[in-house]
Amino acid sequence: MSEQRKARIAVPALPQGKGMDWDKLRVFHAVAEAGSFTHAGEALNLSQSAVSRQISALEESLSVPLFHRHARGLILTEQGDLLYRTAREVFAKLAMTEAMLSESKDRPKGPLKVTTTVALGTGWLVPRIREFLELYPEIQLSIVVDDSELDLSMREADVAIRMSAPRQPDLVQRHLLTVRYHIYASPAYLKKNGVPQKPEDLERHRIVIYGTDARPPTRNTNWLIDAGARDSAERRPILAVNNVQAIFRAVATGLGIGALPDYMADDAADLVRVLPDLAGPEVEAYFVYPEELRTSKRIAVFRDFLLRKVAESKSG
């Protein structure tokens, strides 16, 4: 079980109450998240048998079954699903409150989990993060790169950098930067296959695109496949891969031509911009966080740091 998965199902210990047994509820929440007694026990540092006993005791006290047990794991019953949805909201709110209470009066400190797309995270954010951690060493930063969107309201992350404006009313958003795409190839590829002089020349070249097996991180990701194409011709890519970082690596090794965000290609001295006047659709990136964390110092200093780095890249 990955450390990231453990982090997402781990919840703080709660004091015993007179009504609901909070320790058993905490165990139940972990089991529902993990889908098995074994994985929940790893996250809670309990044995599988101890977890099983806690769940059985909770089911007995409530007089309802919470899980269907079968050979390949656990499935929530209707009653279990109702309890899980309620418990998830409770623990998310408690985690949010814990984060707010841990804010320092003087310097920002404490955990800060940030999520963004694979391309922006690996190609732009991580290379700039050392300076932030040197400025704020008491912030425990973790970054989750994932092209799917984590649920900020459920505290799967504190902050997101998203490639579209959020529609949820309870999220605060701030425009961060405009991502521009151009076409790139390696010098070795161009020496062997020639340099396209006009979009129609792409018909004779090997194209690397984003695959259709996963949701793309931005809209119209594969605009290159249609650039300069004749209506009657179907351009076949040499490779489709559902990760922009993988497209970058394929292009850098000379496999073919690909559309990449400029911030990723700018840091690679061995890539050449092809057809520089042909650009892809611009994508707006937003800094997003829950309304409840509006006063968080950790989020404020992280936001200001990112805005400064964006300004520096424009002036440079």
ChimeraX commands (.cxc) that place a marker at each C-alpha (Angstrom):
marker #1 position 0.00,0.00,0.00 radius 0.5
marker #1 position 1.42,3.38,-1.03 radius 0.5
marker #1 position 2.35,6.04,1.51 radius 0.5
marker #1 position 0.06,8.47,-0.36 radius 0.5
marker #1 position -2.90,6.11,0.05 radius 0.5
marker #1 position -2.10,5.66,3.75 radius 0.5
marker #1 position -1.97,9.41,4.22 radius 0.5
marker #1 position -5.38,9.81,2.65 radius 0.5
marker #1 position -7.07,7.28,4.95 radius 0.5
marker #1 position -5.29,8.15,8.17 radius 0.5
marker #1 position -7.32,10.32,10.53 radius 0.5
marker #1 position -6.53,11.87,13.90 radius 0.5
marker #1 position -7.45,10.00,17.06 radius 0.5
marker #1 position -10.56,11.34,18.74 radius 0.5
marker #1 position -11.67,11.30,22.35 radius 0.5
marker #1 position -14.36,8.92,23.50 radius 0.5
marker #1 position -17.87,10.33,23.58 radius 0.5
marker #1 position -20.96,9.18,25.43 radius 0.5
marker #1 position -22.90,8.32,22.26 radius 0.5
marker #1 position -20.95,7.09,19.25 radius 0.5
marker #1 position -17.73,5.21,20.01 radius 0.5
marker #1 position -15.27,7.48,18.22 radius 0.5
marker #1 position -12.40,4.98,18.22 radius 0.5
marker #1 position -14.57,2.41,16.44 radius 0.5
marker #1 position -15.81,5.10,14.04 radius 0.5
marker #1 position -12.21,6.01,13.25 radius 0.5
marker #1 position -11.44,2.37,12.48 radius 0.5
marker #1 position -14.61,2.05,10.40 radius 0.5
marker #1 position -13.67,5.14,8.35 radius 0.5
marker #1 position -10.20,3.70,7.64 radius 0.5
marker #1 position -11.62,0.32,6.62 radius 0.5
marker #1 position -14.19,1.93,4.31 radius 0.5
marker #1 position -11.44,4.01,2.66 radius 0.5
marker #1 position -9.02,1.10,2.29 radius 0.5
marker #1 position -11.50,-1.61,1.33 radius 0.5
marker #1 position -9.85,-4.24,3.54 radius 0.5
marker #1 position -8.99,-4.94,7.17 radius 0.5
marker #1 position -5.32,-5.51,6.26 radius 0.5
marker #1 position -4.72,-2.13,4.58 radius 0.5
marker #1 position -6.69,-0.29,7.24 radius 0.5
marker #1 position -4.60,-1.98,9.92 radius 0.5
marker #1 position -1.39,-0.85,8.18 radius 0.5
marker #1 position -2.61,2.74,8.15 radius 0.5
marker #1 position -3.77,2.65,11.78 radius 0.5
marker #1 position -0.83,0.56,13.05 radius 0.5
marker #1 position -3.21,-2.14,14.27 radius 0.5
marker #1 position -3.35,-5.86,13.58 radius 0.5
marker #1 position -5.90,-7.21,11.12 radius 0.5
marker #1 position -7.66,-9.11,13.90 radius 0.5
marker #1 position -7.90,-5.97,16.06 radius 0.5
marker #1 position -9.48,-4.05,13.18 radius 0.5
marker #1 position -11.92,-6.89,12.51 radius 0.5
marker #1 position -12.96,-7.00,16.18 radius 0.5
marker #1 position -13.58,-3.23,16.23 radius 0.5
marker #1 position -15.81,-3.45,13.16 radius 0.5
marker #1 position -17.74,-6.42,14.53 radius 0.5
marker #1 position -18.26,-4.58,17.83 radius 0.5
marker #1 position -19.50,-1.48,16.00 radius 0.5
marker #1 position -21.92,-3.54,13.89 radius 0.5
marker #1 position -23.20,-5.23,17.05 radius 0.5
marker #1 position -23.70,-1.93,18.88 radius 0.5
marker #1 position -25.61,-0.48,15.90 radius 0.5
marker #1 position -27.48,-3.73,15.19 radius 0.5
marker #1 position -26.81,-3.42,11.44 radius 0.5
marker #1 position -24.23,-4.97,9.09 radius 0.5
marker #1 position -21.81,-2.37,7.69 radius 0.5
marker #1 position -19.86,-4.52,5.22 radius 0.5
marker #1 position -20.47,-7.44,2.88 radius 0.5
marker #1 position -17.44,-9.69,3.35 radius 0.5
marker #1 position -16.13,-11.72,0.41 radius 0.5
marker #1 position -12.87,-13.32,-0.67 radius 0.5
marker #1 position -11.56,-10.28,-2.59 radius 0.5
marker #1 position -12.34,-7.63,-0.02 radius 0.5
marker #1 position -15.16,-5.66,1.58 radius 0.5
marker #1 position -18.18,-3.88,0.13 radius 0.5
marker #1 position -20.22,-1.38,2.12 radius 0.5
marker #1 position -23.82,-2.25,2.82 radius 0.5
marker #1 position -26.50,0.40,2.34 radius 0.5
marker #1 position -26.29,1.24,6.05 radius 0.5
marker #1 position -22.50,1.19,5.91 radius 0.5
marker #1 position -22.45,3.59,2.97 radius 0.5
marker #1 position -24.67,6.02,4.88 radius 0.5
marker #1 position -22.38,5.90,7.91 radius 0.5
marker #1 position -19.28,6.24,5.71 radius 0.5
marker #1 position -20.53,9.38,3.97 radius 0.5
marker #1 position -21.33,10.96,7.33 radius 0.5
marker #1 position -18.00,9.89,8.87 radius 0.5
marker #1 position -16.07,11.21,5.86 radius 0.5
marker #1 position -17.63,14.65,6.26 radius 0.5
marker #1 position -16.97,14.66,10.01 radius 0.5
marker #1 position -13.29,13.72,9.68 radius 0.5
marker #1 position -12.79,16.18,6.82 radius 0.5
marker #1 position -14.15,19.01,8.93 radius 0.5
marker #1 position -12.04,17.93,11.91 radius 0.5
marker #1 position -8.91,17.87,9.73 radius 0.5
marker #1 position -9.76,21.33,8.40 radius 0.5
marker #1 position -10.19,22.64,11.95 radius 0.5
marker #1 position -6.96,21.00,13.07 radius 0.5
marker #1 position -5.10,22.72,10.23 radius 0.5
marker #1 position -6.54,26.11,11.15 radius 0.5
marker #1 position -5.70,25.68,14.85 radius 0.5
marker #1 position -2.12,24.70,14.09 radius 0.5
marker #1 position -1.36,28.01,12.36 radius 0.5
marker #1 position 1.45,29.89,14.06 radius 0.5
marker #1 position 0.92,33.47,15.23 radius 0.5
marker #1 position 4.38,34.43,13.99 radius 0.5
marker #1 position 5.69,32.22,11.19 radius 0.5
marker #1 position 3.77,29.86,8.88 radius 0.5
marker #1 position 4.24,26.27,9.94 radius 0.5
marker #1 position 2.61,22.88,9.69 radius 0.5
marker #1 position 1.58,20.53,6.86 radius 0.5
marker #1 position 0.55,21.80,3.43 radius 0.5
marker #1 position -0.60,19.35,0.75 radius 0.5
marker #1 position -0.68,20.67,-2.81 radius 0.5
marker #1 position -2.08,18.89,-5.86 radius 0.5
marker #1 position -1.72,19.72,-9.55 radius 0.5
marker #1 position -1.39,18.01,-12.92 radius 0.5
marker #1 position 1.55,15.74,-13.69 radius 0.5
marker #1 position 2.96,18.15,-16.29 radius 0.5
marker #1 position 2.72,21.33,-14.24 radius 0.5
marker #1 position 3.84,19.60,-11.07 radius 0.5
marker #1 position 6.93,17.91,-12.49 radius 0.5
marker #1 position 7.79,20.47,-15.15 radius 0.5
marker #1 position 7.17,23.79,-13.38 radius 0.5
marker #1 position 6.31,23.50,-9.68 radius 0.5
marker #1 position 8.86,21.00,-8.31 radius 0.5
marker #1 position 11.92,22.66,-9.93 radius 0.5
marker #1 position 11.03,25.90,-8.10 radius 0.5
marker #1 position 10.08,24.48,-4.73 radius 0.5
marker #1 position 13.51,24.38,-3.09 radius 0.5
marker #1 position 13.54,28.16,-2.64 radius 0.5
marker #1 position 10.12,28.05,-0.95 radius 0.5
marker #1 position 11.22,25.41,1.54 radius 0.5
marker #1 position 14.37,27.37,2.32 radius 0.5
marker #1 position 12.23,30.43,3.05 radius 0.5
marker #1 position 9.70,28.49,5.15 radius 0.5
marker #1 position 11.44,25.44,6.65 radius 0.5
marker #1 position 8.68,24.89,9.22 radius 0.5
marker #1 position 6.12,24.09,6.52 radius 0.5
marker #1 position 5.87,20.37,5.80 radius 0.5
marker #1 position 5.07,20.43,2.10 radius 0.5
marker #1 position 3.76,17.47,0.14 radius 0.5
marker #1 position 2.87,17.56,-3.56 radius 0.5
marker #1 position 0.46,15.16,-5.27 radius 0.5
marker #1 position 0.76,15.16,-9.07 radius 0.5
marker #1 position -2.38,13.68,-10.56 radius 0.5
marker #1 position -4.29,14.57,-13.72 radius 0.5
marker #1 position -7.56,13.81,-11.90 radius 0.5
marker #1 position -8.87,16.42,-9.46 radius 0.5
marker #1 position -8.66,15.65,-5.76 radius 0.5
marker #1 position -11.58,16.77,-3.59 radius 0.5
marker #1 position -10.47,19.85,-1.65 radius 0.5
marker #1 position -13.70,20.00,0.35 radius 0.5
marker #1 position -12.92,16.51,1.68 radius 0.5
marker #1 position -9.33,17.56,2.52 radius 0.5
marker #1 position -7.71,15.22,-0.01 radius 0.5
marker #1 position -5.45,18.26,-0.48 radius 0.5
marker #1 position -5.25,21.78,0.95 radius 0.5
marker #1 position -4.45,23.59,-2.29 radius 0.5
marker #1 position -4.81,22.80,-5.98 radius 0.5
marker #1 position -3.34,24.33,-9.11 radius 0.5
marker #1 position -5.97,23.54,-11.71 radius 0.5
marker #1 position -6.02,24.03,-15.45 radius 0.5
marker #1 position -9.56,25.41,-15.44 radius 0.5
marker #1 position -11.58,27.64,-13.14 radius 0.5
marker #1 position -13.43,25.66,-10.44 radius 0.5
marker #1 position -17.21,25.72,-10.45 radius 0.5
marker #1 position -17.76,24.93,-6.76 radius 0.5
marker #1 position -18.97,28.01,-4.84 radius 0.5
marker #1 position -17.03,27.14,-1.66 radius 0.5
marker #1 position -13.60,27.35,-3.31 radius 0.5
marker #1 position -11.43,30.45,-3.51 radius 0.5
marker #1 position -9.61,30.90,-6.80 radius 0.5
marker #1 position -6.79,33.14,-8.00 radius 0.5
marker #1 position -5.51,33.23,-11.57 radius 0.5
marker #1 position -1.91,32.04,-11.52 radius 0.5
marker #1 position -0.54,31.84,-15.04 radius 0.5
marker #1 position -1.34,31.28,-18.71 radius 0.5
marker #1 position 0.12,28.06,-20.11 radius 0.5
marker #1 position 1.09,28.22,-23.79 radius 0.5
marker #1 position 1.78,25.23,-26.02 radius 0.5
marker #1 position 4.08,24.98,-29.05 radius 0.5
marker #1 position 5.53,22.19,-31.15 radius 0.5
marker #1 position 8.92,20.74,-30.23 radius 0.5
marker #1 position 11.40,18.16,-31.51 radius 0.5
marker #1 position 14.94,17.07,-30.73 radius 0.5
marker #1 position 17.88,18.18,-32.90 radius 0.5
marker #1 position 18.61,14.52,-33.71 radius 0.5
marker #1 position 15.09,13.96,-34.98 radius 0.5
marker #1 position 15.15,17.10,-37.15 radius 0.5
marker #1 position 18.57,16.22,-38.59 radius 0.5
marker #1 position 17.27,12.81,-39.65 radius 0.5
marker #1 position 13.76,13.77,-40.77 radius 0.5
marker #1 position 14.04,17.42,-41.78 radius 0.5
marker #1 position 12.47,20.56,-40.35 radius 0.5
marker #1 position 8.78,21.22,-41.16 radius 0.5
marker #1 position 8.39,24.59,-42.90 radius 0.5
marker #1 position 4.58,24.77,-42.85 radius 0.5
marker #1 position 1.82,22.94,-40.94 radius 0.5
marker #1 position 1.05,20.72,-43.94 radius 0.5
marker #1 position 4.58,19.30,-43.69 radius 0.5
marker #1 position 3.58,17.58,-40.45 radius 0.5
marker #1 position 1.89,14.92,-42.61 radius 0.5
marker #1 position 5.36,13.47,-43.27 radius 0.5
marker #1 position 6.47,13.44,-39.63 radius 0.5
marker #1 position 6.03,11.20,-36.61 radius 0.5
marker #1 position 3.63,12.74,-34.10 radius 0.5
marker #1 position 3.44,11.96,-30.36 radius 0.5
marker #1 position 0.10,12.73,-28.71 radius 0.5
marker #1 position -1.75,12.37,-25.40 radius 0.5
marker #1 position -3.54,9.01,-25.23 radius 0.5
marker #1 position -7.27,8.52,-24.84 radius 0.5
marker #1 position -7.02,5.97,-22.01 radius 0.5
marker #1 position -7.26,8.71,-19.36 radius 0.5
marker #1 position -8.87,12.09,-18.98 radius 0.5
marker #1 position -6.50,14.71,-20.47 radius 0.5
marker #1 position -5.28,17.44,-18.10 radius 0.5
marker #1 position -6.44,20.23,-20.46 radius 0.5
marker #1 position -9.04,20.66,-23.18 radius 0.5
marker #1 position -7.99,20.09,-26.81 radius 0.5
marker #1 position -4.73,18.50,-25.69 radius 0.5
marker #1 position -4.21,16.82,-29.08 radius 0.5
marker #1 position -4.55,19.89,-31.30 radius 0.5
marker #1 position -1.30,18.90,-33.04 radius 0.5
marker #1 position -2.92,15.86,-34.67 radius 0.5
marker #1 position -5.16,18.19,-36.71 radius 0.5
marker #1 position -2.72,21.06,-37.34 radius 0.5
marker #1 position -2.36,21.50,-41.11 radius 0.5
marker #1 position -4.18,18.23,-41.80 radius 0.5
marker #1 position -6.15,17.78,-45.01 radius 0.5
marker #1 position -9.83,17.05,-44.51 radius 0.5
marker #1 position -9.52,13.72,-46.33 radius 0.5
marker #1 position -6.38,12.59,-44.53 radius 0.5
marker #1 position -6.22,10.84,-41.18 radius 0.5
marker #1 position -2.96,11.57,-39.38 radius 0.5
marker #1 position -1.82,8.60,-37.31 radius 0.5
marker #1 position 0.43,9.25,-34.31 radius 0.5
marker #1 position 3.60,7.25,-33.82 radius 0.5
marker #1 position 2.81,7.08,-30.09 radius 0.5
marker #1 position -0.09,7.92,-27.77 radius 0.5
marker #1 position 0.74,8.12,-24.06 radius 0.5
marker #1 position -1.46,9.48,-21.27 radius 0.5
marker #1 position 1.17,11.58,-19.53 radius 0.5
marker #1 position 2.64,14.91,-20.69 radius 0.5
marker #1 position 5.96,14.15,-18.97 radius 0.5
marker #1 position 6.15,10.95,-21.01 radius 0.5
marker #1 position 5.45,12.92,-24.22 radius 0.5
marker #1 position 8.33,15.22,-23.25 radius 0.5
marker #1 position 10.67,12.25,-22.76 radius 0.5
marker #1 position 9.60,10.67,-26.08 radius 0.5
marker #1 position 10.24,13.92,-27.95 radius 0.5
marker #1 position 13.57,14.52,-26.18 radius 0.5
marker #1 position 14.83,11.06,-27.19 radius 0.5
marker #1 position 14.07,11.73,-30.88 radius 0.5
marker #1 position 10.99,9.55,-31.32 radius 0.5
marker #1 position 8.93,12.28,-32.96 radius 0.5
marker #1 position 7.37,15.73,-32.77 radius 0.5
marker #1 position 5.05,16.71,-29.91 radius 0.5
marker #1 position 3.06,19.62,-28.49 radius 0.5
marker #1 position 4.46,20.64,-25.11 radius 0.5
marker #1 position 3.85,23.48,-22.63 radius 0.5
marker #1 position 6.51,26.14,-23.06 radius 0.5
marker #1 position 7.50,26.06,-19.37 radius 0.5
marker #1 position 8.53,22.43,-19.79 radius 0.5
marker #1 position 10.45,22.91,-23.03 radius 0.5
marker #1 position 12.13,26.14,-21.93 radius 0.5
marker #1 position 14.12,24.28,-19.30 radius 0.5
marker #1 position 15.30,21.68,-21.84 radius 0.5
marker #1 position 18.28,22.95,-23.83 radius 0.5
marker #1 position 18.09,19.99,-26.22 radius 0.5
marker #1 position 14.64,20.75,-27.67 radius 0.5
marker #1 position 13.91,22.91,-30.72 radius 0.5
marker #1 position 10.65,24.81,-31.26 radius 0.5
marker #1 position 9.20,23.76,-34.62 radius 0.5
marker #1 position 6.87,26.03,-36.62 radius 0.5
marker #1 position 7.20,28.77,-33.97 radius 0.5
marker #1 position 4.24,30.74,-35.34 radius 0.5
marker #1 position 1.91,27.77,-34.84 radius 0.5
marker #1 position 0.66,27.73,-31.24 radius 0.5
marker #1 position -1.83,25.56,-29.44 radius 0.5
marker #1 position -4.77,26.80,-27.34 radius 0.5
marker #1 position -3.81,28.76,-24.25 radius 0.5
marker #1 position -4.74,27.23,-20.90 radius 0.5
marker #1 position -5.38,29.26,-17.75 radius 0.5
marker #1 position -4.07,27.86,-14.47 radius 0.5
marker #1 position -5.74,28.77,-11.15 radius 0.5
marker #1 position -4.59,28.62,-7.54 radius 0.5
marker #1 position -7.53,27.09,-5.63 radius 0.5
marker #1 position -8.26,26.36,-1.96 radius 0.5
marker #1 position -11.30,25.96,0.33 radius 0.5
marker #1 position -13.05,29.03,1.72 radius 0.5
marker #1 position -12.40,27.77,5.26 radius 0.5
marker #1 position -8.64,28.19,4.72 radius 0.5
marker #1 position -8.83,31.77,3.48 radius 0.5
marker #1 position -6.93,33.04,6.56 radius 0.5
marker #1 position -4.25,30.32,6.43 radius 0.5
marker #1 position -0.75,31.80,6.53 radius 0.5
marker #1 position 0.73,28.71,4.92 radius 0.5
marker #1 position -1.53,29.08,1.91 radius 0.5
marker #1 position -0.97,32.84,1.71 radius 0.5
marker #1 position 2.83,32.58,1.63 radius 0.5
marker #1 position 2.70,29.71,-0.86 radius 0.5
marker #1 position 0.37,31.68,-3.13 radius 0.5
marker #1 position 2.56,34.79,-2.96 radius 0.5
marker #1 position 5.67,32.71,-3.69 radius 0.5
marker #1 position 4.10,31.19,-6.80 radius 0.5
marker #1 position 2.89,34.57,-8.06 radius 0.5
marker #1 position 6.41,35.94,-7.62 radius 0.5
marker #1 position 7.92,33.05,-9.58 radius 0.5
marker #1 position 5.40,33.62,-12.38 radius 0.5
marker #1 position 6.29,37.33,-12.46 radius 0.5
marker #1 position 10.00,36.47,-12.55 radius 0.5
marker #1 position 9.50,34.14,-15.52 radius 0.5
marker #1 position 7.67,36.87,-17.42 radius 0.5
marker #1 position 10.35,39.48,-16.74 radius 0.5
marker #1 position 13.12,37.04,-17.56 radius 0.5
marker link #1:1,2 radius 0.2
marker link #1:2,3 radius 0.2
marker link #1:3,4 radius 0.2
marker link #1:4,5 radius 0.2
marker link #1:5,6 radius 0.2
marker link #1:6,7 radius 0.2
marker link #1:7,8 radius 0.2
marker link #1:8,9 radius 0.2
marker link #1:9,10 radius 0.2
marker link #1:10,11 radius 0.2
marker link #1:11,12 radius 0.2
marker link #1:12,13 radius 0.2
marker link #1:13,14 radius 0.2
marker link #1:14,15 radius 0.2
marker link #1:15,16 radius 0.2
marker link #1:16,17 radius 0.2
marker link #1:17,18 radius 0.2
marker link #1:18,19 radius 0.2
marker link #1:19,20 radius 0.2
marker link #1:20,21 radius 0.2
marker link #1:21,22 radius 0.2
marker link #1:22,23 radius 0.2
marker link #1:23,24 radius 0.2
marker link #1:24,25 radius 0.2
marker link #1:25,26 radius 0.2
marker link #1:26,27 radius 0.2
marker link #1:27,28 radius 0.2
marker link #1:28,29 radius 0.2
marker link #1:29,30 radius 0.2
marker link #1:30,31 radius 0.2
marker link #1:31,32 radius 0.2
marker link #1:32,33 radius 0.2
marker link #1:33,34 radius 0.2
marker link #1:34,35 radius 0.2
marker link #1:35,36 radius 0.2
marker link #1:36,37 radius 0.2
marker link #1:37,38 radius 0.2
marker link #1:38,39 radius 0.2
marker link #1:39,40 radius 0.2
marker link #1:40,41 radius 0.2
marker link #1:41,42 radius 0.2
marker link #1:42,43 radius 0.2
marker link #1:43,44 radius 0.2
marker link #1:44,45 radius 0.2
marker link #1:45,46 radius 0.2
marker link #1:46,47 radius 0.2
marker link #1:47,48 radius 0.2
marker link #1:48,49 radius 0.2
marker link #1:49,50 radius 0.2
marker link #1:50,51 radius 0.2
marker link #1:51,52 radius 0.2
marker link #1:52,53 radius 0.2
marker link #1:53,54 radius 0.2
marker link #1:54,55 radius 0.2
marker link #1:55,56 radius 0.2
marker link #1:56,57 radius 0.2
marker link #1:57,58 radius 0.2
marker link #1:58,59 radius 0.2
marker link #1:59,60 radius 0.2
marker link #1:60,61 radius 0.2
marker link #1:61,62 radius 0.2
marker link #1:62,63 radius 0.2
marker link #1:63,64 radius 0.2
marker link #1:64,65 radius 0.2
marker link #1:65,66 radius 0.2
marker link #1:66,67 radius 0.2
marker link #1:67,68 radius 0.2
marker link #1:68,69 radius 0.2
marker link #1:69,70 radius 0.2
marker link #1:70,71 radius 0.2
marker link #1:71,72 radius 0.2
marker link #1:72,73 radius 0.2
marker link #1:73,74 radius 0.2
marker link #1:74,75 radius 0.2
marker link #1:75,76 radius 0.2
marker link #1:76,77 radius 0.2
marker link #1:77,78 radius 0.2
marker link #1:78,79 radius 0.2
marker link #1:79,80 radius 0.2
marker link #1:80,81 radius 0.2
marker link #1:81,82 radius 0.2
marker link #1:82,83 radius 0.2
marker link #1:83,84 radius 0.2
marker link #1:84,85 radius 0.2
marker link #1:85,86 radius 0.2
marker link #1:86,87 radius 0.2
marker link #1:87,88 radius 0.2
marker link #1:88,89 radius 0.2
marker link #1:89,90 radius 0.2
marker link #1:90,91 radius 0.2
marker link #1:91,92 radius 0.2
marker link #1:92,93 radius 0.2
marker link #1:93,94 radius 0.2
marker link #1:94,95 radius 0.2
marker link #1:95,96 radius 0.2
marker link #1:96,97 radius 0.2
marker link #1:97,98 radius 0.2
marker link #1:98,99 radius 0.2
marker link #1:99,100 radius 0.2
marker link #1:100,101 radius 0.2
marker link #1:101,102 radius 0.2
marker link #1:102,103 radius 0.2
marker link #1:103,104 radius 0.2
marker link #1:104,105 radius 0.2
marker link #1:105,106 radius 0.2
marker link #1:106,107 radius 0.2
marker link #1:107,108 radius 0.2
marker link #1:108,109 radius 0.2
marker link #1:109,110 radius 0.2
marker link #1:110,111 radius 0.2
marker link #1:111,112 radius 0.2
marker link #1:112,113 radius 0.2
marker link #1:113,114 radius 0.2
marker link #1:114,115 radius 0.2
marker link #1:115,116 radius 0.2
marker link #1:116,117 radius 0.2
marker link #1:117,118 radius 0.2
marker link #1:118,119 radius 0.2
marker link #1:119,120 radius 0.2
marker link #1:120,121 radius 0.2
marker link #1:121,122 radius 0.2
marker link #1:122,123 radius 0.2
marker link #1:123,124 radius 0.2
marker link #1:124,125 radius 0.2
marker link #1:125,126 radius 0.2
marker link #1:126,127 radius 0.2
marker link #1:127,128 radius 0.2
marker link #1:128,129 radius 0.2
marker link #1:129,130 radius 0.2
marker link #1:130,131 radius 0.2
marker link #1:131,132 radius 0.2
marker link #1:132,133 radius 0.2
marker link #1:133,134 radius 0.2
marker link #1:134,135 radius 0.2
marker link #1:135,136 radius 0.2
marker link #1:136,137 radius 0.2
marker link #1:137,138 radius 0.2
marker link #1:138,139 radius 0.2
marker link #1:139,140 radius 0.2
marker link #1:140,141 radius 0.2
marker link #1:141,142 radius 0.2
marker link #1:142,143 radius 0.2
marker link #1:143,144 radius 0.2
marker link #1:144,145 radius 0.2
marker link #1:145,146 radius 0.2
marker link #1:146,147 radius 0.2
marker link #1:147,148 radius 0.2
marker link #1:148,149 radius 0.2
marker link #1:149,150 radius 0.2
marker link #1:150,151 radius 0.2
marker link #1:151,152 radius 0.2
marker link #1:152,153 radius 0.2
marker link #1:153,154 radius 0.2
marker link #1:154,155 radius 0.2
marker link #1:155,156 radius 0.2
marker link #1:156,157 radius 0.2
marker link #1:157,158 radius 0.2
marker link #1:158,159 radius 0.2
marker link #1:159,160 radius 0.2
marker link #1:160,161 radius 0.2
marker link #1:161,162 radius 0.2
marker link #1:162,163 radius 0.2
marker link #1:163,164 radius 0.2
marker link #1:164,165 radius 0.2
marker link #1:165,166 radius 0.2
marker link #1:166,167 radius 0.2
marker link #1:167,168 radius 0.2
marker link #1:168,169 radius 0.2
marker link #1:169,170 radius 0.2
marker link #1:170,171 radius 0.2
marker link #1:171,172 radius 0.2
marker link #1:172,173 radius 0.2
marker link #1:173,174 radius 0.2
marker link #1:174,175 radius 0.2
marker link #1:175,176 radius 0.2
marker link #1:176,177 radius 0.2
marker link #1:177,178 radius 0.2
marker link #1:178,179 radius 0.2
marker link #1:179,180 radius 0.2
marker link #1:180,181 radius 0.2
marker link #1:181,182 radius 0.2
marker link #1:182,183 radius 0.2
marker link #1:183,184 radius 0.2
marker link #1:184,185 radius 0.2
marker link #1:185,186 radius 0.2
marker link #1:186,187 radius 0.2
marker link #1:187,188 radius 0.2
marker link #1:188,189 radius 0.2
marker link #1:189,190 radius 0.2
marker link #1:190,191 radius 0.2
marker link #1:191,192 radius 0.2
marker link #1:192,193 radius 0.2
marker link #1:193,194 radius 0.2
marker link #1:194,195 radius 0.2
marker link #1:195,196 radius 0.2
marker link #1:196,197 radius 0.2
marker link #1:197,198 radius 0.2
marker link #1:198,199 radius 0.2
marker link #1:199,200 radius 0.2
marker link #1:200,201 radius 0.2
marker link #1:201,202 radius 0.2
marker link #1:202,203 radius 0.2
marker link #1:203,204 radius 0.2
marker link #1:204,205 radius 0.2
marker link #1:205,206 radius 0.2
marker link #1:206,207 radius 0.2
marker link #1:207,208 radius 0.2
marker link #1:208,209 radius 0.2
marker link #1:209,210 radius 0.2
marker link #1:210,211 radius 0.2
marker link #1:211,212 radius 0.2
marker link #1:212,213 radius 0.2
marker link #1:213,214 radius 0.2
marker link #1:214,215 radius 0.2
marker link #1:215,216 radius 0.2
marker link #1:216,217 radius 0.2
marker link #1:217,218 radius 0.2
marker link #1:218,219 radius 0.2
marker link #1:219,220 radius 0.2
marker link #1:220,221 radius 0.2
marker link #1:221,222 radius 0.2
marker link #1:222,223 radius 0.2
marker link #1:223,224 radius 0.2
marker link #1:224,225 radius 0.2
marker link #1:225,226 radius 0.2
marker link #1:226,227 radius 0.2
marker link #1:227,228 radius 0.2
marker link #1:228,229 radius 0.2
marker link #1:229,230 radius 0.2
marker link #1:230,231 radius 0.2
marker link #1:231,232 radius 0.2
marker link #1:232,233 radius 0.2
marker link #1:233,234 radius 0.2
marker link #1:234,235 radius 0.2
marker link #1:235,236 radius 0.2
marker link #1:236,237 radius 0.2
marker link #1:237,238 radius 0.2
marker link #1:238,239 radius 0.2
marker link #1:239,240 radius 0.2
marker link #1:240,241 radius 0.2
marker link #1:241,242 radius 0.2
marker link #1:242,243 radius 0.2
marker link #1:243,244 radius 0.2
marker link #1:244,245 radius 0.2
marker link #1:245,246 radius 0.2
marker link #1:246,247 radius 0.2
marker link #1:247,248 radius 0.2
marker link #1:248,249 radius 0.2
marker link #1:249,250 radius 0.2
marker link #1:250,251 radius 0.2
marker link #1:251,252 radius 0.2
marker link #1:252,253 radius 0.2
marker link #1:253,254 radius 0.2
marker link #1:254,255 radius 0.2
marker link #1:255,256 radius 0.2
marker link #1:256,257 radius 0.2
marker link #1:257,258 radius 0.2
marker link #1:258,259 radius 0.2
marker link #1:259,260 radius 0.2
marker link #1:260,261 radius 0.2
marker link #1:261,262 radius 0.2
marker link #1:262,263 radius 0.2
marker link #1:263,264 radius 0.2
marker link #1:264,265 radius 0.2
marker link #1:265,266 radius 0.2
marker link #1:266,267 radius 0.2
marker link #1:267,268 radius 0.2
marker link #1:268,269 radius 0.2
marker link #1:269,270 radius 0.2
marker link #1:270,271 radius 0.2
marker link #1:271,272 radius 0.2
marker link #1:272,273 radius 0.2
marker link #1:273,274 radius 0.2
marker link #1:274,275 radius 0.2
marker link #1:275,276 radius 0.2
marker link #1:276,277 radius 0.2
marker link #1:277,278 radius 0.2
marker link #1:278,279 radius 0.2
marker link #1:279,280 radius 0.2
marker link #1:280,281 radius 0.2
marker link #1:281,282 radius 0.2
marker link #1:282,283 radius 0.2
marker link #1:283,284 radius 0.2
marker link #1:284,285 radius 0.2
marker link #1:285,286 radius 0.2
marker link #1:286,287 radius 0.2
marker link #1:287,288 radius 0.2
marker link #1:288,289 radius 0.2
marker link #1:289,290 radius 0.2
marker link #1:290,291 radius 0.2
marker link #1:291,292 radius 0.2
marker link #1:292,293 radius 0.2
marker link #1:293,294 radius 0.2
marker link #1:294,295 radius 0.2
marker link #1:295,296 radius 0.2
marker link #1:296,297 radius 0.2
marker link #1:297,298 radius 0.2
marker link #1:298,299 radius 0.2
marker link #1:299,300 radius 0.2
marker link #1:300,301 radius 0.2
marker link #1:301,302 radius 0.2
marker link #1:302,303 radius 0.2
marker link #1:303,304 radius 0.2
marker link #1:304,305 radius 0.2
marker link #1:305,306 radius 0.2
marker link #1:306,307 radius 0.2
marker link #1:307,308 radius 0.2
marker link #1:308,309 radius 0.2
marker link #1:309,310 radius 0.2
marker link #1:310,311 radius 0.2
marker link #1:311,312 radius 0.2
marker link #1:312,313 radius 0.2
marker link #1:313,314 radius 0.2
marker link #1:314,315 radius 0.2
marker link #1:315,316 radius 0.2
view
